[in-house]
Amino acid sequence: MSFNKDARRQKIRYRIRKKIQGTAEKPRLAVYRSNTDIYVQVINDVDGVTLASASSMEKSKKKAKVNKSEQAVLVGKKIAELATSKGITEVSFDRGGYLYHGRVKSLADAAREGGLKF
């Protein structure tokens, strides 16, 4: 058994996914965090469909010279705006095996401020 960060995070992801499943009424808000960017999707797991997505890779967010936590706030606001425009107000939060602090927490708080409930 390997004891590296990726394997540890994968075990945590599987444990989280056993409990959380996105439906049409309450989709899953999935977060992926790379070294440079942060990505988020609103997913209906029953149909296997991504309903909305946002990331810090978008040009408007790359042009803004901000640090990574501030980028996460912008992405959180964007996903909340996209989800509410599609009639989604309630989601289940999937932190993707990451600890709930730093960029993940910033994104979640911004999404809550944008009108999502989780």
Chimera marker file (.cmm) of the C-alpha trace (Angstrom):
<marker_set name="trace">
<marker id="1" x="0.000" y="0.000" z="0.000" r="1" g="1" b="0" radius="0.5"/>
<marker id="2" x="1.427" y="3.343" z="-0.984" r="1" g="1" b="0" radius="0.5"/>
<marker id="3" x="1.340" y="6.199" z="1.448" r="1" g="1" b="0" radius="0.5"/>
<marker id="4" x="1.313" y="9.201" z="-0.830" r="1" g="1" b="0" radius="0.5"/>
<marker id="5" x="-0.963" y="12.220" z="-0.848" r="1" g="1" b="0" radius="0.5"/>
<marker id="6" x="-2.881" y="11.199" z="-3.963" r="1" g="1" b="0" radius="0.5"/>
<marker id="7" x="-3.751" y="7.736" z="-2.629" r="1" g="1" b="0" radius="0.5"/>
<marker id="8" x="-4.837" y="9.227" z="0.699" r="1" g="1" b="0" radius="0.5"/>
<marker id="9" x="-7.038" y="11.818" z="-1.048" r="1" g="1" b="0" radius="0.5"/>
<marker id="10" x="-8.538" y="9.108" z="-3.277" r="1" g="1" b="0" radius="0.5"/>
<marker id="11" x="-9.572" y="7.076" z="-0.208" r="1" g="1" b="0" radius="0.5"/>
<marker id="12" x="-11.183" y="10.165" z="1.307" r="1" g="1" b="0" radius="0.5"/>
<marker id="13" x="-12.979" y="10.902" z="-2.008" r="1" g="1" b="0" radius="0.5"/>
<marker id="14" x="-14.446" y="7.402" z="-2.111" r="1" g="1" b="0" radius="0.5"/>
<marker id="15" x="-15.594" y="7.702" z="1.505" r="1" g="1" b="0" radius="0.5"/>
<marker id="16" x="-17.293" y="11.045" z="0.738" r="1" g="1" b="0" radius="0.5"/>
<marker id="17" x="-18.914" y="9.728" z="-2.470" r="1" g="1" b="0" radius="0.5"/>
<marker id="18" x="-20.485" y="6.802" z="-0.593" r="1" g="1" b="0" radius="0.5"/>
<marker id="19" x="-22.536" y="9.332" z="1.352" r="1" g="1" b="0" radius="0.5"/>
<marker id="20" x="-23.129" y="12.074" z="-1.233" r="1" g="1" b="0" radius="0.5"/>
<marker id="21" x="-25.036" y="11.646" z="-4.480" r="1" g="1" b="0" radius="0.5"/>
<marker id="22" x="-26.362" y="14.443" z="-6.650" r="1" g="1" b="0" radius="0.5"/>
<marker id="23" x="-29.955" y="14.287" z="-7.841" r="1" g="1" b="0" radius="0.5"/>
<marker id="24" x="-32.017" y="16.560" z="-10.072" r="1" g="1" b="0" radius="0.5"/>
<marker id="25" x="-33.537" y="18.262" z="-6.998" r="1" g="1" b="0" radius="0.5"/>
<marker id="26" x="-30.266" y="18.504" z="-5.039" r="1" g="1" b="0" radius="0.5"/>
<marker id="27" x="-27.211" y="18.159" z="-7.304" r="1" g="1" b="0" radius="0.5"/>
<marker id="28" x="-23.640" y="17.675" z="-6.101" r="1" g="1" b="0" radius="0.5"/>
<marker id="29" x="-21.249" y="20.660" z="-6.058" r="1" g="1" b="0" radius="0.5"/>
<marker id="30" x="-17.890" y="18.993" z="-6.801" r="1" g="1" b="0" radius="0.5"/>
<marker id="31" x="-14.589" y="20.826" z="-6.268" r="1" g="1" b="0" radius="0.5"/>
<marker id="32" x="-11.236" y="20.052" z="-7.878" r="1" g="1" b="0" radius="0.5"/>
<marker id="33" x="-8.182" y="22.002" z="-6.786" r="1" g="1" b="0" radius="0.5"/>
<marker id="34" x="-4.947" y="21.964" z="-8.759" r="1" g="1" b="0" radius="0.5"/>
<marker id="35" x="-1.746" y="23.788" z="-7.839" r="1" g="1" b="0" radius="0.5"/>
<marker id="36" x="-2.638" y="26.780" z="-9.977" r="1" g="1" b="0" radius="0.5"/>
<marker id="37" x="-6.415" y="26.697" z="-10.512" r="1" g="1" b="0" radius="0.5"/>
<marker id="38" x="-9.702" y="25.621" z="-8.964" r="1" g="1" b="0" radius="0.5"/>
<marker id="39" x="-12.624" y="24.010" z="-10.782" r="1" g="1" b="0" radius="0.5"/>
<marker id="40" x="-16.202" y="23.406" z="-9.653" r="1" g="1" b="0" radius="0.5"/>
<marker id="41" x="-19.134" y="21.547" z="-11.213" r="1" g="1" b="0" radius="0.5"/>
<marker id="42" x="-22.792" y="21.094" z="-10.354" r="1" g="1" b="0" radius="0.5"/>
<marker id="43" x="-23.545" y="17.448" z="-11.163" r="1" g="1" b="0" radius="0.5"/>
<marker id="44" x="-26.691" y="15.320" z="-11.370" r="1" g="1" b="0" radius="0.5"/>
<marker id="45" x="-25.264" y="11.841" z="-10.662" r="1" g="1" b="0" radius="0.5"/>
<marker id="46" x="-28.540" y="10.011" z="-11.371" r="1" g="1" b="0" radius="0.5"/>
<marker id="47" x="-28.510" y="11.093" z="-15.033" r="1" g="1" b="0" radius="0.5"/>
<marker id="48" x="-24.726" y="11.524" z="-15.194" r="1" g="1" b="0" radius="0.5"/>
<marker id="49" x="-25.008" y="15.130" z="-16.350" r="1" g="1" b="0" radius="0.5"/>
<marker id="50" x="-23.015" y="18.237" z="-15.485" r="1" g="1" b="0" radius="0.5"/>
<marker id="51" x="-25.548" y="21.040" z="-15.034" r="1" g="1" b="0" radius="0.5"/>
<marker id="52" x="-23.104" y="23.933" z="-14.596" r="1" g="1" b="0" radius="0.5"/>
<marker id="53" x="-19.373" y="24.458" z="-14.265" r="1" g="1" b="0" radius="0.5"/>
<marker id="54" x="-16.916" y="27.241" z="-13.539" r="1" g="1" b="0" radius="0.5"/>
<marker id="55" x="-13.178" y="27.504" z="-13.102" r="1" g="1" b="0" radius="0.5"/>
<marker id="56" x="-10.389" y="29.967" z="-12.547" r="1" g="1" b="0" radius="0.5"/>
<marker id="57" x="-9.136" y="29.106" z="-16.066" r="1" g="1" b="0" radius="0.5"/>
<marker id="58" x="-11.712" y="31.438" z="-17.638" r="1" g="1" b="0" radius="0.5"/>
<marker id="59" x="-10.145" y="34.498" z="-19.239" r="1" g="1" b="0" radius="0.5"/>
<marker id="60" x="-11.916" y="37.037" z="-17.042" r="1" g="1" b="0" radius="0.5"/>
<marker id="61" x="-10.510" y="35.368" z="-13.921" r="1" g="1" b="0" radius="0.5"/>
<marker id="62" x="-7.009" y="34.964" z="-15.352" r="1" g="1" b="0" radius="0.5"/>
<marker id="63" x="-6.814" y="38.671" z="-16.235" r="1" g="1" b="0" radius="0.5"/>
<marker id="64" x="-7.689" y="39.714" z="-12.693" r="1" g="1" b="0" radius="0.5"/>
<marker id="65" x="-4.366" y="39.752" z="-10.857" r="1" g="1" b="0" radius="0.5"/>
<marker id="66" x="-5.483" y="38.169" z="-7.594" r="1" g="1" b="0" radius="0.5"/>
<marker id="67" x="-4.149" y="35.400" z="-5.391" r="1" g="1" b="0" radius="0.5"/>
<marker id="68" x="-5.535" y="31.868" z="-5.463" r="1" g="1" b="0" radius="0.5"/>
<marker id="69" x="-7.946" y="32.333" z="-2.532" r="1" g="1" b="0" radius="0.5"/>
<marker id="70" x="-9.452" y="35.388" z="-4.206" r="1" g="1" b="0" radius="0.5"/>
<marker id="71" x="-9.734" y="33.411" z="-7.451" r="1" g="1" b="0" radius="0.5"/>
<marker id="72" x="-11.675" y="30.754" z="-5.522" r="1" g="1" b="0" radius="0.5"/>
<marker id="73" x="-14.076" y="33.453" z="-4.288" r="1" g="1" b="0" radius="0.5"/>
<marker id="74" x="-14.670" y="34.603" z="-7.879" r="1" g="1" b="0" radius="0.5"/>
<marker id="75" x="-15.308" y="31.012" z="-9.002" r="1" g="1" b="0" radius="0.5"/>
<marker id="76" x="-17.715" y="30.460" z="-6.084" r="1" g="1" b="0" radius="0.5"/>
<marker id="77" x="-19.715" y="33.545" z="-7.026" r="1" g="1" b="0" radius="0.5"/>
<marker id="78" x="-19.759" y="32.484" z="-10.681" r="1" g="1" b="0" radius="0.5"/>
<marker id="79" x="-21.033" y="28.959" z="-9.963" r="1" g="1" b="0" radius="0.5"/>
<marker id="80" x="-23.744" y="30.327" z="-7.664" r="1" g="1" b="0" radius="0.5"/>
<marker id="81" x="-24.835" y="32.715" z="-10.409" r="1" g="1" b="0" radius="0.5"/>
<marker id="82" x="-24.907" y="29.942" z="-13.039" r="1" g="1" b="0" radius="0.5"/>
<marker id="83" x="-26.749" y="27.503" z="-10.776" r="1" g="1" b="0" radius="0.5"/>
<marker id="84" x="-29.413" y="29.973" z="-9.641" r="1" g="1" b="0" radius="0.5"/>
<marker id="85" x="-30.008" y="30.998" z="-13.273" r="1" g="1" b="0" radius="0.5"/>
<marker id="86" x="-30.818" y="27.324" z="-13.976" r="1" g="1" b="0" radius="0.5"/>
<marker id="87" x="-33.173" y="27.150" z="-10.986" r="1" g="1" b="0" radius="0.5"/>
<marker id="88" x="-30.801" y="25.297" z="-8.649" r="1" g="1" b="0" radius="0.5"/>
<marker id="89" x="-30.832" y="26.657" z="-5.106" r="1" g="1" b="0" radius="0.5"/>
<marker id="90" x="-29.828" y="23.661" z="-2.992" r="1" g="1" b="0" radius="0.5"/>
<marker id="91" x="-26.741" y="21.484" z="-3.509" r="1" g="1" b="0" radius="0.5"/>
<marker id="92" x="-24.736" y="18.912" z="-1.574" r="1" g="1" b="0" radius="0.5"/>
<marker id="93" x="-21.091" y="19.966" z="-1.218" r="1" g="1" b="0" radius="0.5"/>
<marker id="94" x="-18.386" y="17.529" z="-2.310" r="1" g="1" b="0" radius="0.5"/>
<marker id="95" x="-15.005" y="18.835" z="-1.199" r="1" g="1" b="0" radius="0.5"/>
<marker id="96" x="-13.248" y="16.192" z="-3.293" r="1" g="1" b="0" radius="0.5"/>
<marker id="97" x="-11.032" y="14.845" z="-0.533" r="1" g="1" b="0" radius="0.5"/>
<marker id="98" x="-9.531" y="18.241" z="0.249" r="1" g="1" b="0" radius="0.5"/>
<marker id="99" x="-9.577" y="19.710" z="3.727" r="1" g="1" b="0" radius="0.5"/>
<marker id="100" x="-12.327" y="22.285" z="4.264" r="1" g="1" b="0" radius="0.5"/>
<marker id="101" x="-10.094" y="25.323" z="4.616" r="1" g="1" b="0" radius="0.5"/>
<marker id="102" x="-8.222" y="27.758" z="2.401" r="1" g="1" b="0" radius="0.5"/>
<marker id="103" x="-9.382" y="27.842" z="-1.202" r="1" g="1" b="0" radius="0.5"/>
<marker id="104" x="-12.087" y="25.200" z="-0.744" r="1" g="1" b="0" radius="0.5"/>
<marker id="105" x="-13.628" y="27.120" z="2.158" r="1" g="1" b="0" radius="0.5"/>
<marker id="106" x="-13.382" y="30.434" z="0.264" r="1" g="1" b="0" radius="0.5"/>
<marker id="107" x="-15.198" y="28.914" z="-2.705" r="1" g="1" b="0" radius="0.5"/>
<marker id="108" x="-17.921" y="27.418" z="-0.488" r="1" g="1" b="0" radius="0.5"/>
<marker id="109" x="-18.494" y="30.670" z="1.405" r="1" g="1" b="0" radius="0.5"/>
<marker id="110" x="-18.739" y="32.650" z="-1.843" r="1" g="1" b="0" radius="0.5"/>
<marker id="111" x="-21.220" y="30.127" z="-3.278" r="1" g="1" b="0" radius="0.5"/>
<marker id="112" x="-23.336" y="30.457" z="-0.122" r="1" g="1" b="0" radius="0.5"/>
<marker id="113" x="-23.266" y="34.249" z="-0.415" r="1" g="1" b="0" radius="0.5"/>
<marker id="114" x="-24.335" y="33.859" z="-4.053" r="1" g="1" b="0" radius="0.5"/>
<marker id="115" x="-27.516" y="32.098" z="-2.962" r="1" g="1" b="0" radius="0.5"/>
<marker id="116" x="-26.713" y="28.376" z="-2.876" r="1" g="1" b="0" radius="0.5"/>
<marker id="117" x="-27.755" y="26.368" z="0.170" r="1" g="1" b="0" radius="0.5"/>
<marker id="118" x="-25.704" y="23.413" z="1.433" r="1" g="1" b="0" radius="0.5"/>
<link id1="1" id2="2" r="1" g="1" b="0" radius="0.2"/>
<link id1="2" id2="3" r="1" g="1" b="0" radius="0.2"/>
<link id1="3" id2="4" r="1" g="1" b="0" radius="0.2"/>
<link id1="4" id2="5" r="1" g="1" b="0" radius="0.2"/>
<link id1="5" id2="6" r="1" g="1" b="0" radius="0.2"/>
<link id1="6" id2="7" r="1" g="1" b="0" radius="0.2"/>
<link id1="7" id2="8" r="1" g="1" b="0" radius="0.2"/>
<link id1="8" id2="9" r="1" g="1" b="0" radius="0.2"/>
<link id1="9" id2="10" r="1" g="1" b="0" radius="0.2"/>
<link id1="10" id2="11" r="1" g="1" b="0" radius="0.2"/>
<link id1="11" id2="12" r="1" g="1" b="0" radius="0.2"/>
<link id1="12" id2="13" r="1" g="1" b="0" radius="0.2"/>
<link id1="13" id2="14" r="1" g="1" b="0" radius="0.2"/>
<link id1="14" id2="15" r="1" g="1" b="0" radius="0.2"/>
<link id1="15" id2="16" r="1" g="1" b="0" radius="0.2"/>
<link id1="16" id2="17" r="1" g="1" b="0" radius="0.2"/>
<link id1="17" id2="18" r="1" g="1" b="0" radius="0.2"/>
<link id1="18" id2="19" r="1" g="1" b="0" radius="0.2"/>
<link id1="19" id2="20" r="1" g="1" b="0" radius="0.2"/>
<link id1="20" id2="21" r="1" g="1" b="0" radius="0.2"/>
<link id1="21" id2="22" r="1" g="1" b="0" radius="0.2"/>
<link id1="22" id2="23" r="1" g="1" b="0" radius="0.2"/>
<link id1="23" id2="24" r="1" g="1" b="0" radius="0.2"/>
<link id1="24" id2="25" r="1" g="1" b="0" radius="0.2"/>
<link id1="25" id2="26" r="1" g="1" b="0" radius="0.2"/>
<link id1="26" id2="27" r="1" g="1" b="0" radius="0.2"/>
<link id1="27" id2="28" r="1" g="1" b="0" radius="0.2"/>
<link id1="28" id2="29" r="1" g="1" b="0" radius="0.2"/>
<link id1="29" id2="30" r="1" g="1" b="0" radius="0.2"/>
<link id1="30" id2="31" r="1" g="1" b="0" radius="0.2"/>
<link id1="31" id2="32" r="1" g="1" b="0" radius="0.2"/>
<link id1="32" id2="33" r="1" g="1" b="0" radius="0.2"/>
<link id1="33" id2="34" r="1" g="1" b="0" radius="0.2"/>
<link id1="34" id2="35" r="1" g="1" b="0" radius="0.2"/>
<link id1="35" id2="36" r="1" g="1" b="0" radius="0.2"/>
<link id1="36" id2="37" r="1" g="1" b="0" radius="0.2"/>
<link id1="37" id2="38" r="1" g="1" b="0" radius="0.2"/>
<link id1="38" id2="39" r="1" g="1" b="0" radius="0.2"/>
<link id1="39" id2="40" r="1" g="1" b="0" radius="0.2"/>
<link id1="40" id2="41" r="1" g="1" b="0" radius="0.2"/>
<link id1="41" id2="42" r="1" g="1" b="0" radius="0.2"/>
<link id1="42" id2="43" r="1" g="1" b="0" radius="0.2"/>
<link id1="43" id2="44" r="1" g="1" b="0" radius="0.2"/>
<link id1="44" id2="45" r="1" g="1" b="0" radius="0.2"/>
<link id1="45" id2="46" r="1" g="1" b="0" radius="0.2"/>
<link id1="46" id2="47" r="1" g="1" b="0" radius="0.2"/>
<link id1="47" id2="48" r="1" g="1" b="0" radius="0.2"/>
<link id1="48" id2="49" r="1" g="1" b="0" radius="0.2"/>
<link id1="49" id2="50" r="1" g="1" b="0" radius="0.2"/>
<link id1="50" id2="51" r="1" g="1" b="0" radius="0.2"/>
<link id1="51" id2="52" r="1" g="1" b="0" radius="0.2"/>
<link id1="52" id2="53" r="1" g="1" b="0" radius="0.2"/>
<link id1="53" id2="54" r="1" g="1" b="0" radius="0.2"/>
<link id1="54" id2="55" r="1" g="1" b="0" radius="0.2"/>
<link id1="55" id2="56" r="1" g="1" b="0" radius="0.2"/>
<link id1="56" id2="57" r="1" g="1" b="0" radius="0.2"/>
<link id1="57" id2="58" r="1" g="1" b="0" radius="0.2"/>
<link id1="58" id2="59" r="1" g="1" b="0" radius="0.2"/>
<link id1="59" id2="60" r="1" g="1" b="0" radius="0.2"/>
<link id1="60" id2="61" r="1" g="1" b="0" radius="0.2"/>
<link id1="61" id2="62" r="1" g="1" b="0" radius="0.2"/>
<link id1="62" id2="63" r="1" g="1" b="0" radius="0.2"/>
<link id1="63" id2="64" r="1" g="1" b="0" radius="0.2"/>
<link id1="64" id2="65" r="1" g="1" b="0" radius="0.2"/>
<link id1="65" id2="66" r="1" g="1" b="0" radius="0.2"/>
<link id1="66" id2="67" r="1" g="1" b="0" radius="0.2"/>
<link id1="67" id2="68" r="1" g="1" b="0" radius="0.2"/>
<link id1="68" id2="69" r="1" g="1" b="0" radius="0.2"/>
<link id1="69" id2="70" r="1" g="1" b="0" radius="0.2"/>
<link id1="70" id2="71" r="1" g="1" b="0" radius="0.2"/>
<link id1="71" id2="72" r="1" g="1" b="0" radius="0.2"/>
<link id1="72" id2="73" r="1" g="1" b="0" radius="0.2"/>
<link id1="73" id2="74" r="1" g="1" b="0" radius="0.2"/>
<link id1="74" id2="75" r="1" g="1" b="0" radius="0.2"/>
<link id1="75" id2="76" r="1" g="1" b="0" radius="0.2"/>
<link id1="76" id2="77" r="1" g="1" b="0" radius="0.2"/>
<link id1="77" id2="78" r="1" g="1" b="0" radius="0.2"/>
<link id1="78" id2="79" r="1" g="1" b="0" radius="0.2"/>
<link id1="79" id2="80" r="1" g="1" b="0" radius="0.2"/>
<link id1="80" id2="81" r="1" g="1" b="0" radius="0.2"/>
<link id1="81" id2="82" r="1" g="1" b="0" radius="0.2"/>
<link id1="82" id2="83" r="1" g="1" b="0" radius="0.2"/>
<link id1="83" id2="84" r="1" g="1" b="0" radius="0.2"/>
<link id1="84" id2="85" r="1" g="1" b="0" radius="0.2"/>
<link id1="85" id2="86" r="1" g="1" b="0" radius="0.2"/>
<link id1="86" id2="87" r="1" g="1" b="0" radius="0.2"/>
<link id1="87" id2="88" r="1" g="1" b="0" radius="0.2"/>
<link id1="88" id2="89" r="1" g="1" b="0" radius="0.2"/>
<link id1="89" id2="90" r="1" g="1" b="0" radius="0.2"/>
<link id1="90" id2="91" r="1" g="1" b="0" radius="0.2"/>
<link id1="91" id2="92" r="1" g="1" b="0" radius="0.2"/>
<link id1="92" id2="93" r="1" g="1" b="0" radius="0.2"/>
<link id1="93" id2="94" r="1" g="1" b="0" radius="0.2"/>
<link id1="94" id2="95" r="1" g="1" b="0" radius="0.2"/>
<link id1="95" id2="96" r="1" g="1" b="0" radius="0.2"/>
<link id1="96" id2="97" r="1" g="1" b="0" radius="0.2"/>
<link id1="97" id2="98" r="1" g="1" b="0" radius="0.2"/>
<link id1="98" id2="99" r="1" g="1" b="0" radius="0.2"/>
<link id1="99" id2="100" r="1" g="1" b="0" radius="0.2"/>
<link id1="100" id2="101" r="1" g="1" b="0" radius="0.2"/>
<link id1="101" id2="102" r="1" g="1" b="0" radius="0.2"/>
<link id1="102" id2="103" r="1" g="1" b="0" radius="0.2"/>
<link id1="103" id2="104" r="1" g="1" b="0" radius="0.2"/>
<link id1="104" id2="105" r="1" g="1" b="0" radius="0.2"/>
<link id1="105" id2="106" r="1" g="1" b="0" radius="0.2"/>
<link id1="106" id2="107" r="1" g="1" b="0" radius="0.2"/>
<link id1="107" id2="108" r="1" g="1" b="0" radius="0.2"/>
<link id1="108" id2="109" r="1" g="1" b="0" radius="0.2"/>
<link id1="109" id2="110" r="1" g="1" b="0" radius="0.2"/>
<link id1="110" id2="111" r="1" g="1" b="0" radius="0.2"/>
<link id1="111" id2="112" r="1" g="1" b="0" radius="0.2"/>
<link id1="112" id2="113" r="1" g="1" b="0" radius="0.2"/>
<link id1="113" id2="114" r="1" g="1" b="0" radius="0.2"/>
<link id1="114" id2="115" r="1" g="1" b="0" radius="0.2"/>
<link id1="115" id2="116" r="1" g="1" b="0" radius="0.2"/>
<link id1="116" id2="117" r="1" g="1" b="0" radius="0.2"/>
<link id1="117" id2="118" r="1" g="1" b="0" radius="0.2"/>
</marker_set>
